[in-house]
Amino acid sequence: MAKIQVILTQDVAGQGRKGDLITVSDGYAHNFLIKNKKGMIATEEELKKIENRKKREEKKLQEDKEKSIELKKQLESKKIEIGVKIGENGKLFGAITNKEVSAAIEQIFGVAIDRKKIECNIKSLGEHIAVIKLHTDVKAEVKVVAKAQ
């Protein structure tokens, strides 16, 4: 039984993910993978294309990480002050949300950060830390000061 190498063009259960190079029987390759456009025969040209694509993706990931590290330094350099309403006993009305922190960062630094990437739980006056996920490996800890208005 002849075996051939196939590059997957889609995820195939039990075989691999899109872009993977797999070795399968000749019949399976032609009768299922290629016929259903789930794979193509691995030629030198196609293997080079995949190699180049992977290099570009790695380079882009590295550039994104470097940008995130620069942004982290910028964000951690200043404190963010947010004015809040307080009750008679000095307690906050509600809490400072990640949406408010995101808006304050955009106003101060001119950088839009998705509120879903911000973790904060600020329910009292004073200085607190908000964690911002900038990249899979980069988290910034921003000082947020809750001040009475």
Helices and strands as residue ranges (DSSP letters): E 3-8, E 21-25, H 26-28, I 29-34, E 39-41, H 44-76, E 79-84, H 98-109, G 115-117, E 118-119, E 126-133, E 139-148
